[in-house]
Amino acid sequence: LCVHLSDGFKDHFTRDTVACVHKVRGAPLSRQSAALGGRSLLVRQAVFDLAEGMGEYMSKYIIGIDQSTQGTKALLVDEGGHLIHRADRSHRQIVNDAGWVSHDPVEIAANVLAVARAVVEETGVNPADIAGIGISNQRETTVAWNRTTGEPLCDAVVWQCARARELCDELAAREGVAELVRDTTGLVLSPYYPAGKMAWILANVPAAAEAAASGELCLGTIDAWVVWTLTGGAEFRCDWSNASRTQLFDLRRGSWSEPVCEAFGIDPACLPQVTDSDGLFGTTDLDGFLPAPVPVHGVLGDSHAALFAQGCHSRGMAKATYGTGSSVMMNVGNEFVASSHGLSSSLAWRMDGVTEYVLEGNVSYAGAVKTWLRDDLELINNPEEVTDLCYAANPASHVYFVPAFTGLGAPHWASDAEGCVFGMTRTTGRAEFVKAADESIAYQIFDVIDAMVEDSGAALAELRVDGGPTRDAYLMQFESDLVGSPIRIASNDEMSGLGAAWACGIALGMYTRDVVDVYGARGIVEPSMPADERAKKIAGWRHAVEATIAYE
């Protein structure tokens, strides 16, 4: 049947039919009718035929839990690696008068269990068919809790929060500490990493200091808290990718660094056991929801999970996730690579006993630039307008916009920089300004990619991308022209949750690593800009960045 359908309708028909199959298999007639309400006779017959013919072939599922900054999602993934359903819960963003950002760990724990149950209940899948659970998580957010009671000792300190800035400044003033931290952990001493947040908690939360003294303190990132929640407090573990982002982990030795822990005043005994990303983190019955406990495998920080889902499994492969900001990562292979171009060195993951490393750079303003154009400048009504405006702009315009709203991050690290616009003339209008803003997203990611190529010595064969802004055709073409390589656009935006779910399924023998190809690409964009034009544009951008940093 699908042979005779158009490609667009074929994709919709197939996804809709597969989702319905999972809803009607083994369900009572009343639930089958509800699941198929409004579908055509053609779809109804296809669903019933597939449900009957598949039998037990599609009888096992993985739940991928994606615990992010804004909320928690659960993805239900079938034996073919397909996303069947998603359930979501948001949580409060707790911001005080000083601008400190916190989350309630109890609320997050409740949401983790709620979405995992909901994604099963809403599809009518038999809870006994759940084979395992994977976890991806917001990185760097830090939780402190009592090992005996399991109760949090304070709100979680969110990755965005810089309340430990003064503490980190004091450490940086000590001779050799900043160098020790960078050389050991691959990360520049900063309050945004858990090490500073943990030290702040110990210094400012009396209950935490008391628990540390009595050997009852647990200090961990969100993955450790979710594992603790799922296993009912039986396991205190984190994975290698999350450990590498704490600023306490020795990347070369693969263990907590005693000298770095000592510098921050943290007892390594308070930290979780570091487990291979595809290892066994314990078992869970989702607080009695499942008839028997299932294993937890596939635990990764969200950016690392997305790198895995994008199939960047070998040296030189890179991905960029376009969201509010952008996380850019390159797999640099099995050897630690220290950056001399302003990037972070971290671990991709450790799977099958093999450690793989990454270089990473984060851009603060990607999709947020479009939000600014809409909400603050009111130049657009919605982000979808941007593509047409860019193509309508005067091609001779050479306006550059540097969105340094809160300074410039990797690879420039100019925290005092402010946003600047260069090259405007009397003919600069709305379209030209919007185009410059859109291009600023691509330029920032190019800067990170260029630094990665310099640090790693690995040529970029292809850049794999995901996220909402990748639907901007002008942006994707301009990005491809700048990096000088094809861009492969993911057809599914749930890369983090799918990466964790697929890693879990691989560990359980349900999938091979080829599962990452199950959705294919939504599109591949080839570079087309002449070399001399590309060089001129890059030179203009670099001049604009230098002027922005120099401006006071």
N, C-alpha and C positions, 0 to 999 in steps of 0.2 A: 504493500500500500504506500509506504513512504517514498518509494521510487518515483511515484507520480505526483508528489507534492512539491511545491516550491521550497527552496532551502529555508526561508524564514518560517513558513508555516510548518514545515517538517520538524524544525527544532522545537517550536512551541508544542506541536502535537505530541512529539515523543516525550518531552518533559512532563506535560500534563498527564499523559496516559500512564507513564511510569509512576507518578505520584498517586494517581487514582488506584493503580494496582495494589500499592502498599496499603491503601485505606480499605479495600474491599476483601483482600485475602483473609479468609477465616472470620470475617465480620458477619454479624446477623444481617438479615435482609433489610431491616429498618435502617441500619447504619450504611449499608451499601447504597441504598436509594439516596440518602442524604449526601453521601460522598460524590455521587454522580449527578446531583441536581443541576439542571441547565445544560448538561453536555448533550451533544447530538447523538443520534442512534449509532452513527459510525464509531464515535468515541466509546460509547457504552459497550458495544459489541467487542471492540478491541480490548477494552479493559477486562471484560469477563473471560475472553479467550486467553489473554496473557496470564491472568490470575490462576486460571485452571491449569494451563500448560506449564507454568513455572514450578508448581508444586513446592518443594522444599529448597529449590535452587537459590531463592533469595530470602532465606530464612534467618540470616544473621545480620546484625547491624552494629555500627560503631556510633557512639555519641561523642562528638567533638565539642568541648566546652571552650568558648572564647571569652575570657574575662577581661574586658577592656576598660578604658578610663571612664567611659560614659555609662556602661552597663555590662550585662552578661548575656551571651547568646549560647544556645545549645543547637548543634546541627546534627540531624539524623542522617547517617550515611549508610548506603546499602552495600551488599557484597561486591557490586561492580564499581564501588567508589563514588557513586552518584549522590548528590545532595538531594534528600527527599523532602525535608521540612526543616524549618527554623523556628525557635521560640526565643523571645527576648524579655528581659526585665532591665529597666534602668535603675540607677541608684543615685542618691543625693550627692551633689557636689558641695562640700562643706568649706566655705571660705570665710575667714574671720576678718576683722578690721585691718589686721596687719598684712592681709593678702595671703596668709598661709592656706594651703589647699589640703584637705583631708577627705578620707572616705571612712565609712563605718564598716569595720570588718564583719560584724555580726550581720549587717544587712547584705553584704556581699555573699557571705556563707549561705544565708537563707535563699538568696537569688540563684546561686549555683544549683542547689537542690531543686528549687522550683522550676527552673527552665529545663533541667534534665528530665524531670517527670513530665512536664508539659509537652515536650517535643515527642514523647512516646504516646501520651494520652491523646493528643490532637490528631495523630495519624492512625490510631487504632492498632498500632503494632503491639504484639504480645510482649510484655516486659521480659519474658523468658528468652526472647530472641536477641536481647542485647548481649553482645559478645565482649565488649570492652569500652573503655573511655579514654580519650586523649584530652590534653589541656594545652591551650595557648593563653597567654596572659600579658596584661600591661606590665612592662618592665620597670624596674627600679622602685616602684611603690613598695613601702616598707611597713611590716606589721610586727608588733611585739605582743606576745601573749604568755600566759602562765602554763608551763608544761604539765602541771598537775591538774589544774581546773579546766584548762582549755579556753579560759576567758581572756579576751584582749585587754591589754593594760592601758591602752589609749587608742585614739583613732589612728588609722593608717596614714602615714605621711606620703602624699602623692608625689610621683616623679617630677611634676612641675614645680613643686614647692622648694623654695630656696631658704627656708628658715635656718639651715645649718651654715649659711654663708660666713658668718663671723667665726664660727668654729673652724671652718676650712681655711679661712684667712690666717688664723693663728697657727694652724699646722703648716701652711705654706711658708710662714716666716721662720720656721725652724730649719736649720741647715740640713739639707739633704733629703728632707721628707718628700717634697714634691717630686724629686727625681726618683726616689725609691718607689713611690706610688705609680708613676708613669712607666718606669722600666719593668716593674713586676706585673702590673695589671693591664697595661696597654691603654690606660685611661688618664686623662688630665685631671688633677685634683679638683673636685667640683662638688658643691652641695647638692647637685641633682642626682648623684649616685647614692646607693643605700648606705655606704660606709659612713658618710657624714650624717645621714638621717639617723642611723643606729646610735652613733655617738651622741647626737643631740637628745635622743630619747633617754639614754642612760644618764645624761646630765640634767634633764629637766622633768623626768617622770619618776618620782620617788618609788612608785611600785615596781618599776622596771629595775631600778638599782637594787632594790630589796630582793627581787626574784633572781637577779644575777648573783647576788651574794649567797643565796641559798641553793644555787644550782637548778632553779626552776624556770629560768628565762629562755624563751624561744624568740630568736630574731630571724625573720625571713622575708623573702619577697613573696609576691602574691601567689606564685605557683606553689610554694611551700604551704601557705595558708589554705589553698584550695585542696591540696593533697591531704592535709591534716583534717579538713572538713569532711572530705569524701570517705576517708578511712576511719572516721570516728575517733581521731586522735591516736591511732595506732602507729602512724608513720610521720616522721619529721624529715622530709627530703625535698631537695630542689634538683633541677637538672643542670647540666654543664653550661648551657647557653645563658640561663639566668644567673648562675654563679659568676660567669665572666663579666656580668654587668654590675656586680656589687661593689667593685673597686677594692675587693678584699681577696680575690682569687689569683693565685700565681698561674699565669697562662702557660708557662713552660712546664712546670711541675705537675699541674693538674690537681692542685690542692689549695686549701686555705693558707694564705701566707701569714705565718706567725709574726714576722717583723712589721708587716702592714697592719695587721690586727692590733698589735701592740701600740703602734703609732696612734691609732684611733681609740685605744682604750677598750677594745672589744675582746672578750674571751672567746676563742674559736669553739669552745664547748657549747656556746649559745647558738651556734650556726647549724643549719641543717646538713644532713648527710648528702653529699653530692653523688647523684645517680646518673648513669648513662641516659641520654634523652629518650632512647627506645627501651630502657630497662623497666623492670617491674617496680612500681612505686607503691604497691599495696593493692588491696582489693576493696570494693565497695558494693553495697546493696542499695545505695542512695537512700539511706536512713529507712530501710525496710520496704522500699518501693519495689525492688527487684526480688524475685523469689529465691535467688542465690547470689552470693557475691561474684562480681566480675573483676578482672584485672584492670589496673590503670597503667597504661603505657603511653608513650608519645607525649612527653611534656616539653614544651619549648616556649621561649619568649615570643611574643607576637611577630616581631620582624623576622626572627629566625624561622618560625613556622611558615611564614609567607615565602621566604627564600626556598625552603624545602618544597612547598607546594608548587612553586614556579619552576621546579626541576633544576635549580642551580646547584647541582651535586658535584661539580668538578671545577678545578682551578680556572679562573678567568671568567666564570659565568656571574652575571650581576642582575639585580632586580632593583626597581624603584617603585615604592608604593606611594601613590599620589593621594593624599588626604588633606586634612587641614594643613599639615606640614608634609614633609616627605622623608621617608627612611630609605636610604640608598645603601645597598650592601653588595660586596663582591666576595665570592668564595676564592680564597687564595691558597687552598690546598691544605696539606698535612703539616706544614711548617709555620711557626709563628712569624708574622711579618710586622716589624715595627714601622710606624708611619713617620716620615719626615716632612709630610705635606699637610699636617693639620687634621688628620683623621684619627678615629678610634680603632684600636686593634682589639678584637674580641674573638670568641669562639662561635662557630656556626652551630655546632652540635657535636656530641660524641655518640655514634651509633655503631653497632657491631664491633665495639672495642676500638674504633678508629676515630681519632679527633680531627676535625676540620676547622680551619680558622677563617675569619673574615676581616675585611676592612670595612668600616662603616662611617658614613657621614649623614647628619640629619639637618634638614632644611626646615626652618620654623614656619615659613610662609609659602605655601603652595596653593591649595584650594582656598586658603584664607584670603589670598589676594583678591579672588573673585568675590568672596563674601564682602570684603571691604568696598569693592567697586559697587556692589549692590546696596549694602546697608548704610554705608557712610557717605560715599560720594553720589549715590543714586544715579550712576551712569548706565546701569543695566537694571532690568527687572528680574532677570534670572540668569544663572550661569550659562544656560544654553545659548544665549544671545551672543556670547563672546566670539564663537567661531565665525559667524557671519560678519561681525564687525571687523574682525582681523583681516578677513579676505577683502572687505570693502575699503580698508584703509589705504592711504597713499603708499604705494610700495617704495617710494623714494624717502619716506620718513625715516629718520635715524634717531628717534627718541629712545632714551634708555631710562628705565625706572628701576631703582635699587630699593627693594622693600625691607629696609633695615629698621622695622618698627620697634624691635627690641634688640637692636644690635645685629651683627652678622655672626652666624655660627660657622660650621665647617665649610670650607677649609680655612676661612679667613680669621675667625675668632677675634672680632672687634666688638666687644660688648657695649661700647659707648657710641657706636655709629648710629646715625639716624637716617631715615628714608630720604632719598634725593631723586630728583628728576633732571635729566640732562638732554640737551638737543632740541628743545621746543622752539618753534618758529611761529610766525603769524598764521601759518597754514595748518598748524597742529590743532586738530579737533577731537571730538569724542572718540571716533574710531581709532585715531592714531594713538591716543592715550591708552585706550583699552588694549590695543595691540601691544604696546610697550609693557603694560602690566602682565599680560598673558605670557609674553616672551621672557619676562623676568623669572617665571617659574622654571622654564627650560634652561635658562642660563645658569641658575643656581645649581640645578642638578648636573649640568655639564661640568661645572667647577668641581663637584665632588667626584664625578666619574674620571675626569682628567687627573685629579690627584691620586685616585686609585690605580690608574694605569701607570703613573710615575712610580708609585710606591711598590707595586707588585711586579712590574716588568711584564705583565700579562696583557696582551692586546685584547680589546673588547670585540668579540665576534658578534654579539647581539645583546641588547638590553631588554629584559623582560619587565613589563609594567602592569600594574593593576591599580584600581581605585577609580572613584567617580570622575575626576578630571581627565582620565584617559579617553573619555567620549568626545573630547574636544579635538576635532580632526586637525585644526591648524596647529594646536599645541604639539600633537604627536608628530606631525611632519617637521615642525621646527626643531623639536628635540632630536629626531633622527638626523636631521641635517647637521646639528651641532656636534653630536657624539660621533658622527660619521659611520654609523652602524645601523643595521635594521633594528626596529623596535617591534617586539612581539607583545601584543595586547591580550591579556588574559580575558577569557569569556565569562569568568565568574569572579565576583569581587570578594568572596568569602575565603580568601587565601589563607588567613591565619588559622581559622577554625578547621578548614579542610586539611591544612598541613599537619595539624595535631592528630586529626582523625585518621588520616592516611598513614602517618607514622605508627599509630597504635595498631591499625590493621596489618601493616607490614610486619610488626613485631609478633602478631598473632598468627601470621602465615596466611591471612586472608588475601593480601595483595602482594605484588612485587612493586618495585619502584616505578615501573611503567604506569602505575595508577595515576601519576601526575599528568599524564597525557589524556586523561579521560574526557576533558572538556575542550581540548584543543585551544586555538587562538581565535579571538574575535576578529583579529586582523593583524597583518604584518605591514609595517610602513618602512619603505626603503629610502635612504638619503638621496636627495636629488639636487641639492644646492651646489653650484660651481665652487671649486676650491678657493678661488680668490675672493669671492663674495663671503664665504664662510670665514676665512681668515680676517677679513675686514670687520665683520660683525663681532667676532670674538675679541679682537683688539679694542673695539669701541666699548664693549662691555667691561673689559678689564680696566680700561682707563676710567670708566664711570665708577667702578668699585674702589679703585685707588683714590679717586677724588672724594668719594663718600667717606672713606676711612679718615682722610686727611681733614675733612671739613669739621670745624668746631663752632 
